[in-house]
């Protein structure tokens, strides 16, 4: 009779092999269908990249294509990719020195070439923090990379491309002796510098008007911010002191080509953060200022704000009192309405700074407001158990502030919107992160791109195995085959020679 211990050993190994196979099968908590516009069949979702990305990842829409640029969390490389509006990834690229690379800005020209400005910190005094300008063709091929500095360290930069595909790069450099060099460069599409102007402030924000005149805003190192205007030939037209600020997060134009600045100031007496929208005309004259919010030093509420189509929108979230509001101001910064969002949060759980939000306006002047909404533990309509979940809320309001609908999109764990874009046909593109649990029971937070997200929709399945998991599973597969042969040799009857 065969040894029963061999049979037990065989059964145990068979169970282990079956368990390995079942671990590879994706979770049924995710699906692949998505849409939110009821009358369209044009909807999809795609896992852009399985890496975790740092904050600052964003997308731009041009000629029915979506460009996504960001920086990976692990490895710290600059990532670029392009999608068409059917959800097909046309190409993707990684660029960097495998040291510490930082994304500073990017823009797209009329021929759909992508230009990325970044810096790389090698930690070597012989090769300091370098400023690079990289060009990719419309098909994703690396055309060239230009090093814009030699001996100085870079700590800020921005980029813009005009209607004739000339490139403008503004930034700030410093050397080991502490001397700053602030600059504005104009380059052609081959990367050749046409002219170079020295600035009195950092080029934190740069914009171009319809005449290709250049507007630059930034600080001088002593918290004093300036707004300058240059012609396309590099002549300085005027300079305007904006005031004492500590950050300028964006600059754009209204329909009259007045300049709108999204600024942050600091009250040294009360230690409060002051959030402002400031308006200047194209001659540098100050027009108006909207004091959006005062964030107290104890951070009693969170705030974000946007200027879109000559209107300002402000979101305020008060975690302590479970109170959230959305406000609209007209082009004169007069309040049009404010709407309470309290009933559209489905849980009493809040934490400071946990709300990621973005806003878009469609062709009917409806407002689409996306934010991550803590919902706790619940069972979704399809029976999926969700634990400590944060779904993406999609709130739709008309131009008068009346709420039309409120829907959710997300997986069983934690989802956050990064950015939304609404195209001329009112298609919605949502860039977000969605948390998965991989085959090793480890959290993964890939970037997801969604077109027209479905009401109560869920992310696509985690249908991938990363390179580390691939090697581990390959090793386990080989060992499984070897163990199978060993089992056969153990249980096979042995012939006894007489």
C-alpha positions in Angstrom: 0.0 0.0 0.0 1.2 3.5 -0.8 2.4 5.8 1.9 -0.6 8.0 2.9 1.7 10.8 3.8 2.7 11.1 0.1 -1.0 11.4 -0.7 -1.5 14.2 1.8 1.5 16.0 0.5 0.1 15.7 -3.0 -3.3 17.2 -2.0 -1.6 20.1 -0.2 0.5 21.1 -3.2 -2.5 20.8 -5.5 -4.5 23.2 -3.3 -1.5 25.7 -3.3 -1.4 25.5 -7.1 -5.1 26.1 -7.4 -4.8 29.1 -5.0 -2.1 30.6 -7.2 -4.3 30.4 -10.3 -7.3 32.0 -8.5 -5.1 34.9 -7.3 -4.3 35.9 -10.8 -8.0 36.3 -11.7 -9.1 40.0 -11.4 -11.6 41.1 -8.8 -15.2 41.2 -9.9 -15.6 44.5 -8.0 -14.6 46.4 -11.2 -16.2 46.6 -14.6 -15.5 48.2 -18.0 -18.7 50.2 -18.9 -18.9 53.9 -18.2 -21.1 56.8 -19.2 -22.9 59.8 -17.7 -24.5 61.5 -20.7 -27.8 59.6 -21.1 -28.2 59.9 -24.8 -24.7 59.0 -25.9 -23.1 55.6 -26.5 -19.6 57.2 -26.7 -18.2 56.2 -23.4 -15.1 54.4 -22.2 -12.5 54.2 -19.4 -8.8 53.3 -19.6 -6.1 52.7 -17.0 -3.6 55.2 -18.2 -0.7 53.9 -16.2 -0.4 51.5 -13.3 2.3 53.6 -11.5 1.4 55.9 -8.7 1.8 59.6 -9.7 2.7 62.7 -7.7 0.4 65.7 -7.6 0.7 67.9 -10.6 -0.4 65.4 -13.2 -2.8 67.0 -15.7 -4.3 66.7 -19.2 -4.9 69.0 -22.2 -7.4 68.6 -25.0 -6.5 69.6 -28.6 -7.9 68.5 -31.9 -9.9 65.6 -30.4 -6.9 64.2 -28.6 -6.1 64.1 -24.9 -2.5 64.6 -23.7 -1.6 63.6 -20.2 1.7 64.6 -18.5 2.8 63.8 -15.0 5.6 62.4 -12.9 5.8 58.9 -11.5 6.0 58.5 -7.8 8.5 55.6 -7.9 11.5 56.3 -10.0 10.5 60.0 -10.4 10.4 60.1 -14.3 8.4 62.4 -16.5 5.5 60.5 -18.1 3.7 61.6 -21.3 0.9 59.9 -23.2 -1.6 60.7 -25.9 -5.2 59.4 -26.4 -7.6 59.9 -29.2 -11.3 60.6 -28.3 -12.2 56.9 -28.9 -10.1 55.9 -25.9 -7.1 54.5 -27.9 -3.7 55.2 -26.4 -1.7 56.4 -29.3 1.7 56.5 -27.6 3.4 56.9 -24.2 6.9 57.9 -23.2 9.1 58.1 -20.1 11.8 60.7 -19.8 14.3 61.4 -17.1 17.7 60.8 -15.5 16.5 58.2 -13.0 17.5 60.6 -10.3 15.1 63.4 -9.2 13.2 64.8 -12.1 10.5 67.6 -11.8 7.8 68.5 -14.2 7.6 72.3 -14.6 5.2 72.8 -17.5 4.1 71.7 -21.0 2.2 73.0 -24.0 1.1 71.8 -27.5 1.7 73.6 -30.8 -0.7 73.7 -33.8 1.0 70.7 -35.4 0.3 68.6 -32.2 3.9 68.5 -31.1 4.3 68.3 -27.3 6.9 70.4 -25.5 7.8 69.6 -21.9 10.0 71.7 -19.6 11.5 69.9 -16.6 14.5 69.9 -14.4 16.7 67.1 -13.1 18.6 67.2 -9.9 21.5 64.8 -9.9 23.0 65.9 -6.6 26.4 66.4 -8.2 28.1 69.8 -8.0 29.6 69.1 -11.4 26.2 68.6 -13.0 23.7 70.8 -11.0 20.0 70.9 -11.3 19.5 71.3 -15.0 16.6 72.8 -17.0 15.5 70.8 -20.0 13.1 71.5 -22.9 11.9 68.3 -24.6 10.0 68.0 -27.9 7.8 65.1 -28.9 6.2 64.8 -32.4 2.5 64.2 -32.9 3.3 60.5 -33.1 5.2 60.5 -29.8 8.7 60.3 -31.2 11.4 62.2 -29.2 12.5 65.0 -31.6 15.1 66.7 -29.4 16.0 67.7 -25.9 17.7 71.0 -25.2 19.6 71.9 -22.0 18.7 75.5 -21.2 21.3 76.1 -18.4 24.9 75.1 -17.7 26.2 76.1 -14.3 23.2 77.4 -12.4 20.4 75.6 -10.6 16.8 75.9 -11.8 14.0 76.4 -9.3 11.0 77.6 -11.4 9.9 77.7 -15.0 6.8 77.9 -17.2 6.1 77.5 -21.0 3.7 78.8 -23.6 3.5 78.4 -27.4 2.1 81.1 -29.7 0.0 80.8 -32.9 3.1 80.6 -35.0 4.6 77.8 -33.0 7.3 79.9 -31.3 8.1 78.8 -27.8 8.4 81.0 -24.8 10.0 79.8 -21.6 10.3 81.8 -18.4 12.1 80.8 -15.3 14.6 81.4 -12.6 18.1 80.1 -12.0 20.6 80.6 -9.1 24.2 79.6 -8.5 26.0 78.5 -5.4 26.8 82.1 -4.4 23.1 82.8 -4.2 22.8 85.1 -7.2 19.6 84.7 -9.1 19.1 84.9 -12.9 15.5 85.4 -14.0 14.9 85.0 -17.7 12.5 84.9 -20.6 13.5 83.0 -23.7 12.0 82.8 -27.2 12.8 79.7 -29.2 11.8 78.4 -32.6 10.3 74.9 -33.2 13.9 73.6 -33.7 14.8 74.6 -30.2 17.1 77.5 -31.2 17.0 80.5 -28.9 15.9 83.6 -30.8 16.3 86.1 -27.9 16.8 86.1 -24.2 15.6 88.8 -21.8 16.5 89.2 -18.1 13.6 89.6 -15.7 13.3 91.2 -12.3 11.0 88.5 -11.1 10.6 84.7 -11.3 8.6 83.6 -14.4 6.0 81.6 -12.4 3.1 82.2 -14.8 3.2 83.1 -18.5 0.3 83.7 -20.9 -0.1 85.0 -24.5 -2.8 87.2 -25.8 -4.4 87.2 -29.3 -1.5 89.5 -30.6 1.1 87.1 -29.2 2.1 89.7 -26.6 3.6 88.0 -23.5 2.4 88.4 -19.9 4.6 87.2 -17.1 3.9 87.2 -13.4 6.1 86.2 -10.5 7.9 87.2 -7.3 11.2 88.9 -6.9 12.4 86.8 -4.0 11.1 89.3 -1.4 7.4 88.3 -1.7 6.8 91.3 -4.0 5.0 90.1 -7.2 5.1 91.8 -10.6 3.1 91.6 -13.8 5.1 92.4 -16.9 4.1 92.6 -20.6 6.5 92.0 -23.5 6.0 92.2 -27.2 6.7 89.1 -29.4 10.0 90.7 -30.3 11.1 90.9 -26.7 10.5 94.6 -26.0 9.2 95.4 -22.5 6.0 97.2 -22.8 5.2 97.8 -19.1 5.6 96.5 -15.6 3.0 96.6 -12.8 3.6 95.7 -9.1 0.9 93.3 -8.0 1.6 93.3 -4.3 3.0 91.2 -1.5 2.1 87.6 -2.1 3.6 84.2 -1.4 2.2 82.3 -4.4 0.6 82.8 -7.8 -1.1 79.6 -9.0 -2.6 80.7 -12.3 -3.0 83.5 -14.8 -5.6 83.6 -17.6 -7.6 86.1 -19.7 -11.3 87.0 -19.7 -13.2 87.7 -22.9 -11.9 91.3 -23.0 -8.3 90.1 -22.6 -8.1 91.4 -19.1 -5.7 89.5 -16.9 -7.1 87.4 -14.1 -4.6 86.3 -11.4 -5.2 83.6 -8.9 -3.1 84.7 -5.9 -2.3 83.7 -2.4 -1.2 86.2 0.2 -0.2 85.8 3.9 -1.2 87.9 6.9 1.8 87.9 9.1 -0.1 89.4 12.0 -2.9 86.8 12.2 -1.0 84.0 10.4 -3.9 83.6 8.0 -3.8 82.7 4.3 -5.6 85.1 2.0 -7.0 83.8 -1.3 -7.6 86.4 -4.0 -8.7 86.8 -7.6 -7.2 90.0 -9.1 -8.1 91.6 -12.4 -5.8 93.9 -14.5 -6.4 95.4 -17.9 -4.0 94.8 -20.8 -2.3 98.1 -20.1 -1.4 97.0 -16.6 -4.1 99.0 -14.8 -5.7 97.5 -11.7 -9.5 96.9 -12.1 -10.8 94.8 -9.2 -10.0 92.2 -6.6 -12.2 89.5 -5.1 -11.2 88.4 -1.6 -12.2 84.8 -2.0 -11.5 83.5 1.4 -9.4 83.8 4.5 -8.0 80.5 5.7 -7.3 80.8 9.4 -4.2 79.4 10.9 -6.2 76.6 12.5 -7.5 75.6 9.0 -11.2 75.5 9.8 -12.1 75.0 6.2 -10.8 74.1 2.8 -11.2 76.3 -0.4 -10.7 76.1 -4.1 -11.7 78.5 -6.8 -11.8 78.9 -10.6 -12.3 81.6 -13.3 -14.2 80.2 -16.3 -16.1 82.0 -19.1 -15.9 85.4 -17.3 -17.3 84.0 -14.0 -15.6 83.0 -10.8 -16.6 79.8 -8.9 -15.7 79.2 -5.3 -16.0 76.0 -3.3 -15.7 76.1 0.5 -15.7 73.1 2.7 -16.0 73.4 6.5 -15.1 70.0 8.0 -15.8 70.9 11.6 -19.4 72.0 11.0 -20.1 69.6 8.1 -20.9 72.5 5.8 -19.9 72.9 2.2 -21.0 75.6 -0.3 -20.5 76.5 -3.9 -20.6 80.2 -4.9 -20.7 82.0 -8.3 -19.4 85.5 -9.0 -19.8 87.5 -12.3 -17.1 89.2 -14.2 -17.3 92.2 -11.9 -16.7 89.9 -8.9 -20.3 90.4 -7.6 -21.9 87.4 -6.0 -24.6 85.8 -8.2 -25.6 82.9 -5.9 -24.4 80.4 -3.3 -25.6 76.8 -3.0 -25.3 74.6 0.0 -23.9 71.1 -0.8 -24.6 69.6 2.6 -27.3 67.2 1.5 -25.0 65.9 -1.2 -22.5 64.5 1.2 -23.7 61.1 2.2 -21.6 60.7 5.4 -20.6 62.7 8.4 -17.0 61.8 8.0 -14.7 64.6 7.0 -11.0 65.3 7.3 -9.0 68.5 6.7 -7.7 68.8 3.2 -9.2 65.5 1.9 -11.5 67.0 -0.7 -10.2 67.1 -4.3 -12.4 69.1 -6.6 -12.7 70.4 -10.2 -15.3 72.2 -12.2 -16.4 72.5 -15.8 -19.0 74.4 -17.9 -20.8 72.8 -20.8 -22.2 74.6 -23.9 -25.6 75.2 -22.1 -23.8 77.0 -19.2 -24.5 74.0 -16.9 -21.9 73.5 -14.2 -20.4 70.1 -13.6 -18.7 69.9 -10.2 -16.6 66.8 -9.4 -15.4 66.1 -5.9 -14.4 63.1 -3.8 -17.1 62.2 -1.4 -16.5 60.0 1.7 -19.4 57.5 1.8 -18.2 55.0 4.4 -19.3 51.4 4.3 -22.2 50.5 2.0 -23.5 48.1 -0.6 -23.8 49.6 -4.1 -26.6 48.9 -6.5 -24.8 46.0 -8.2 -24.2 44.3 -4.8 -20.6 45.3 -4.4 -19.5 45.8 -0.8 -17.6 49.0 -0.3 -15.5 49.7 2.8 -14.4 53.2 3.9 -15.2 54.2 0.4 -14.7 57.6 -1.2 -16.5 57.8 -4.5 -16.3 60.7 -7.0 -19.5 62.8 -6.8 -20.7 64.4 -10.0 -23.0 67.4 -9.2 -24.7 69.1 -12.1 -26.2 72.6 -11.7 -27.8 75.1 -14.1 -26.4 78.6 -14.6 -28.8 79.9 -11.8 -27.3 77.5 -9.3 -30.2 75.0 -9.2 -29.1 71.4 -8.7 -30.1 69.2 -11.6 -28.6 65.9 -10.7 -26.2 64.2 -8.3 -24.5 61.0 -9.3 -21.5 58.9 -8.2 -18.7 57.1 -10.0 -16.0 54.9 -8.4 -14.7 51.6 -7.2 -15.0 49.9 -3.8 -12.2 51.8 -2.2 -10.8 55.3 -2.6 -11.3 57.5 -5.8 -10.3 61.1 -6.4 -10.8 63.4 -9.3 -7.7 65.1 -10.7 -9.2 67.2 -13.5 -12.1 67.4 -15.9 -12.3 68.7 -19.4 -15.5 69.3 -21.4 -15.1 69.4 -25.2 -17.1 71.5 -27.7 -19.6 68.6 -28.0 -20.1 68.5 -24.2 -18.3 65.2 -23.9 -16.7 64.9 -20.4 -13.2 63.7 -19.8 -12.4 62.8 -16.3 -8.8 62.2 -15.1 -8.8 60.5 -11.7 -7.1 58.0 -9.4 -8.8 54.8 -8.3 -7.6 52.5 -5.6 -7.3 48.8 -6.3 -6.1 45.9 -4.3 -3.6 43.8 -6.3 -3.0 40.1 -6.2 -0.7 40.5 -3.2 -3.4 42.4 -1.3 -1.4 45.7 -1.7 -3.1 49.0 -2.5 -2.5 50.4 -6.0 -3.5 53.9 -7.2 -3.3 54.0 -11.0 -4.3 57.0 -13.1 -7.7 56.4 -14.9 -9.0 58.4 -17.9 -12.8 58.3 -18.4 -15.0 59.6 -21.1 -18.6 60.4 -20.1 -18.5 58.4 -16.8 -21.6 56.3 -16.2 -24.1 57.0 -13.4 -23.0 54.8 -10.5 -20.3 53.5 -12.8 -17.2 51.6 -11.7 -13.5 51.6 -13.0 -12.2 49.1 -15.5 -10.8 45.8 -14.2 -7.3 45.5 -12.9 -6.3 43.4 -15.9 -2.6 43.7 -15.5 0.4 42.2 -13.7 3.3 44.6 -13.0 6.9 43.6 -13.7 7.6 42.6 -10.1 4.5 40.5 -9.8 5.4 38.9 -13.2 8.8 37.7 -12.0 7.4 36.4 -8.7 4.5 34.6 -10.4 6.9 33.2 -13.0 9.1 31.8 -10.3 6.1 30.3 -8.5 4.9 28.8 -11.8 8.2 27.1 -12.4 8.3 25.8 -8.8 4.7 24.5 -9.3 5.8 22.5 -12.4 8.8 21.1 -10.6 6.6 20.2 -7.6 4.2 18.4 -10.0 7.0 16.3 -11.4 8.1 15.5 -7.8 4.6 14.5 -6.9 4.4 12.2 -9.9 7.7 10.5 -9.0 6.5 10.1 -5.4 3.1 8.6 -6.1 4.1 6.5 -9.1 4.4 2.8 -8.2 7.9 1.6 -8.1 9.0 -1.5 -9.9 10.7 -4.0 -7.6 13.4 -6.1 -9.2 13.4 -9.6 -8.1 
